[in-house]
Amino acid sequence: MDQQLLEVPVLYLSRAIVATKVDYYRHLNAVTAAGAWESWILYMVNAVRDTARWTTAKILASRSLLAETTARVQREAPGHLLDP
């Protein structure tokens, strides 16, 4: 956001939570049953980290594909499509 790259932050934690559903509920139940906030917070921090890494990889792959597609269109498109 600070670098004006995204209008809104994009981080879908549900992907990480669904992938580790058993751990999610185990930590959540531990908070309810025993006040085990530290393990819950660590679980969530790891979910944010993993999701951020996955999202970053997807963004980089999308940018690369866009650059490749742009270069291919510039190389292969008929000249009249590129003229203003």
C-alpha positions in Angstrom: 0.0 0.0 0.0 2.8 2.5 0.9 4.3 2.1 -2.6 1.0 2.6 -4.3 1.0 -1.0 -5.7 -2.4 -2.1 -4.5 -5.6 -0.1 -3.9 -6.5 -2.5 -1.1 -4.5 -5.2 0.7 -5.0 -8.7 -0.7 -4.3 -11.6 1.7 -6.7 -14.5 1.7 -6.0 -16.3 5.0 -8.9 -18.7 4.3 -6.6 -20.6 2.0 -4.1 -21.3 4.8 -6.8 -22.0 7.3 -8.5 -24.5 5.1 -5.2 -26.2 4.3 -4.5 -26.6 8.1 -8.1 -27.0 9.3 -7.3 -29.5 12.1 -4.6 -27.2 13.5 -6.9 -24.2 13.2 -9.6 -25.8 15.3 -7.1 -27.3 17.7 -5.6 -23.9 18.5 -9.0 -22.2 18.6 -10.3 -24.8 21.0 -7.2 -24.4 23.2 -7.9 -20.6 23.5 -11.5 -21.4 24.6 -10.6 -24.2 26.9 -7.3 -23.1 28.4 -6.7 -19.5 27.3 -3.8 -20.6 25.1 -3.5 -17.3 23.3 0.2 -17.7 22.5 -0.1 -20.8 20.4 -3.2 -19.2 18.6 -1.2 -16.1 17.8 1.8 -18.0 16.6 -0.5 -20.1 14.4 -2.1 -17.0 12.9 1.3 -15.3 12.4 2.5 -18.4 10.5 -0.7 -18.4 8.4 -0.1 -14.7 7.5 3.5 -15.4 6.6 2.7 -18.4 4.5 -0.2 -16.6 2.7 2.0 -13.6 2.1 4.7 -15.7 0.5 2.1 -17.5 -1.7 0.5 -14.3 -2.7 3.8 -12.7 -3.5 4.7 -15.6 -5.7 1.4 -15.3 -7.5 1.9 -11.6 -8.1 5.4 -12.1 -9.4 4.1 -14.9 -11.7 1.3 -12.6 -13.0 3.7 -9.7 -13.6 6.1 -12.1 -15.5 3.2 -13.4 -17.6 2.0 -9.9 -18.4 5.5 -8.8 -19.5 5.9 -11.9 -21.7 2.5 -11.4 -23.2 3.2 -7.7 -23.9 6.5 -8.5 -25.5 4.9 -11.2 -27.7 2.1 -8.9 -28.8 4.6 -6.2 -29.7 6.7 -8.7 -31.7 3.9 -10.5 -33.4 1.0 -8.1 -33.8 0.4 -6.6 -37.2 2.0 -3.1 -37.4 -1.4 -1.3 -37.7 -2.4 -2.5 -34.2 0.6 -0.8 -32.6 0.2 2.5 -34.4 -1.6 5.2 -32.4 
